[in-house]
Amino acid sequence: MSANKSIFFDLEISLEDMATDPKLFAEEVFTAAAELGDILDHNSSNGTARATARESAKKNHEAKGQMLDIMERKFSSILDDAESMPMDQLHYMIDEMKDLTRQVELTFESRATTEMIRESPSAVDKRLAMEQYKKLRDAWEAYRSFAQLMFDEKLAPLKARSGNYGSVNGRSTYPAYKLDGQVYHNYRAVGRLINCPVELRTHMDLQDYLNSTDNTSVEVVEISL
């Protein structure tokens, strides 16, 4: 499947009308584009993911005790050193510890979003939605040229979108699947491509199925955007 067609499939846009009825195909493409646009304009899944992860952690008192044990092992020597090191070094240690704390916070935020997408039936955050929209727009431009040539049909373009939807730490990681040289983010689309016989409700369902079979055509990967 070509890169242009793969984004249509990844967004669950039927290809049946692609070669026969450009106007009907356009309706499906613009519906998918509107859904992505709605995510970009209104979705706050990043905040939801962080809030959900924090609430879960607050209820897990055992995890807190385990973390305190780890902190004591890792940082007790640092605190001992702080008692005797020169003040100038202690000053820089404070800055480094603040940076370390922020990095841990960013890791928490990134992993919360990744795990929400992995375990949710349809969650997509703004960064992934923007990436998908750009691919859809590029594929649509190629199809518009095809429709003009083959059907003398002038189809409207998808509007350009701009905006910085990135995470603060610059990268986010998403579950994805490589199949026949193409990368897909939609587990349902991949399930149809490989004729998966089980019901798929989340990414984990597809990954469990792949792990339980000898199917080697699909590679489970993580994509950083």
C-alpha positions in Angstrom: 0.0 0.0 0.0 1.4 3.4 -1.0 2.1 6.0 1.7 -0.8 8.2 0.4 -3.3 5.3 0.6 -2.0 4.2 4.0 -3.0 7.4 5.7 -6.6 7.0 4.3 -6.7 3.5 5.7 -5.1 4.5 9.0 -8.0 7.1 9.4 -10.6 4.4 8.4 -11.5 6.2 5.2 -13.1 3.8 2.8 -11.2 3.5 -0.5 -14.2 2.1 -2.4 -15.1 5.4 -4.0 -11.5 6.5 -4.6 -11.4 5.4 -8.3 -15.0 5.8 -9.2 -16.7 8.7 -7.3 -14.4 11.5 -6.3 -17.2 13.5 -4.6 -18.2 10.7 -2.3 -14.6 10.0 -1.5 -14.1 13.7 -0.7 -17.0 13.6 1.8 -15.2 10.8 3.7 -11.9 12.7 3.6 -13.4 15.9 4.8 -15.2 14.1 7.6 -11.9 12.6 8.8 -10.2 16.0 8.5 -13.0 17.6 10.6 -12.6 15.0 13.3 -8.9 15.7 13.5 -9.6 19.4 13.5 -11.9 19.0 16.4 -9.2 17.2 18.4 -6.8 20.1 17.6 -9.3 22.7 18.5 -10.9 21.2 21.6 -9.2 18.0 22.8 -7.3 18.1 26.1 -6.3 14.4 26.3 -2.8 15.3 27.6 -4.2 17.0 30.6 -6.7 14.2 31.1 -4.0 11.6 30.9 -1.9 13.3 33.5 -4.8 13.8 35.8 -5.9 10.2 35.6 -2.3 9.0 36.2 -2.0 11.3 39.3 -5.3 10.1 40.7 -4.3 6.5 40.3 -0.9 7.1 42.0 -2.6 8.8 45.0 -4.6 5.7 45.6 -1.5 3.4 45.5 0.1 3.7 48.9 2.3 0.7 48.3 3.9 2.4 45.3 4.7 5.4 47.4 6.5 3.3 50.0 8.5 1.5 47.3 9.5 4.8 45.8 10.6 6.1 49.2 12.9 3.1 49.5 14.4 3.8 46.1 14.9 7.4 46.9 16.6 6.6 50.2 19.0 4.2 48.4 19.7 6.6 45.5 20.0 9.9 47.3 21.2 9.3 50.8 24.8 9.6 49.7 24.0 12.9 47.9 22.5 14.3 51.1 25.6 13.2 53.0 27.9 14.9 50.5 25.8 18.1 50.7 26.7 18.4 54.4 30.4 18.8 53.6 30.8 20.0 50.1 31.9 23.6 49.4 29.0 26.1 49.2 29.7 26.9 45.6 29.2 23.3 44.7 26.1 23.1 46.8 24.6 26.0 44.9 25.1 24.2 41.6 23.7 21.0 43.1 20.5 22.8 43.8 20.2 23.8 40.2 20.9 20.3 39.0 18.4 18.7 41.3 15.7 21.2 40.1 16.5 20.2 36.5 16.4 16.5 37.4 13.0 17.0 39.1 11.6 18.7 35.9 12.9 15.9 33.7 11.1 13.3 35.9 7.9 15.4 35.6 8.2 15.5 31.8 8.8 11.7 31.7 5.7 11.2 33.8 3.6 13.5 31.5 4.9 11.8 28.3 4.3 8.2 29.7 0.9 9.1 30.9 -0.2 10.2 27.4 1.5 7.1 25.8 -0.2 4.7 28.2 -3.6 6.4 27.8 -3.4 6.0 24.0 -2.2 2.4 24.3 -5.1 1.4 26.6 -7.9 3.6 25.3 -10.2 2.6 22.5 -9.8 5.9 20.5 -7.6 8.4 22.4 -5.5 10.6 20.2 -3.6 13.6 21.5 -3.0 16.9 19.7 0.5 16.1 18.5 -0.5 12.9 16.9 -3.6 14.5 15.4 -1.5 17.2 13.8 0.9 14.7 12.3 -2.1 12.7 10.9 -3.7 15.8 9.5 -0.5 16.8 7.7 -0.3 13.4 6.1 -3.9 13.4 5.2 -3.6 16.9 3.6 -0.5 15.8 1.5 -2.3 12.6 0.4 -5.4 14.6 -0.5 -3.4 17.0 -2.6 -2.1 14.1 -4.6 -5.6 12.7 -5.0 -6.9 16.1 -6.1 -4.4 16.1 -9.0 -5.5 12.5 -9.9 -9.2 13.5 -9.9 -8.5 16.5 -12.0 -6.7 14.4 -14.6 -8.9 11.3 -14.6 -12.4 12.8 -14.0 -11.9 16.5 -14.8 -13.1 17.0 -11.2 -12.0 20.1 -9.3 -12.0 19.1 -5.6 -11.6 21.6 -2.7 -8.3 21.5 -0.8 -8.0 20.8 2.9 -7.2 24.0 4.8 -3.7 24.3 6.1 -3.3 24.1 9.9 -0.5 25.5 12.0 0.3 25.5 15.7 2.7 24.0 18.2 1.1 21.0 19.7 4.3 19.5 21.0 4.9 18.4 24.6 7.2 20.6 26.7 10.1 18.1 26.5 9.9 18.2 22.8 9.0 14.5 22.1 6.1 12.2 22.6 6.0 8.5 22.0 3.1 6.6 20.4 2.3 3.0 19.8 2.4 2.1 16.1 2.7 -0.8 13.7 4.9 -1.4 10.6 3.3 -3.4 7.9 4.5 -3.7 4.3 6.8 -0.8 4.8 4.2 1.6 6.1 3.5 2.8 9.6 0.0 2.7 11.0 -1.2 4.2 14.3 -4.7 2.8 14.1 -4.9 -0.7 15.6 -8.3 -1.3 14.1 -6.9 -0.6 10.6 -4.1 -3.0 11.2 -6.5 -5.6 12.5 -8.4 -5.4 9.2 -5.3 -5.6 7.1 -4.2 -8.8 8.7 -7.7 -10.3 9.0 -7.5 -10.4 12.8 -10.3 -12.8 14.0 -10.7 -11.3 17.5 -12.4 -8.1 18.6 -10.0 -5.2 19.1 -10.9 -2.6 21.6 -7.5 -1.1 22.4 -3.9 -1.2 21.2 -3.2 -3.8 23.9 -5.8 -6.2 22.3 -3.9 -6.1 19.0 -0.5 -6.5 20.7 -1.8 -9.5 22.7 -3.1 -11.1 19.6 0.2 -10.6 17.7 2.1 -12.0 20.7 -0.1 -15.1 20.7 0.4 -15.9 17.0 3.2 -16.6 14.6 2.3 -13.5 12.6 5.6 -11.8 11.7 4.2 -9.4 9.1 3.4 -6.7 11.7 6.2 -5.1 13.7 5.1 -3.3 16.9 7.0 -0.1 17.3 7.0 3.2 19.1 7.1 6.4 17.1 8.5 9.6 18.6 7.0 12.9 17.3 
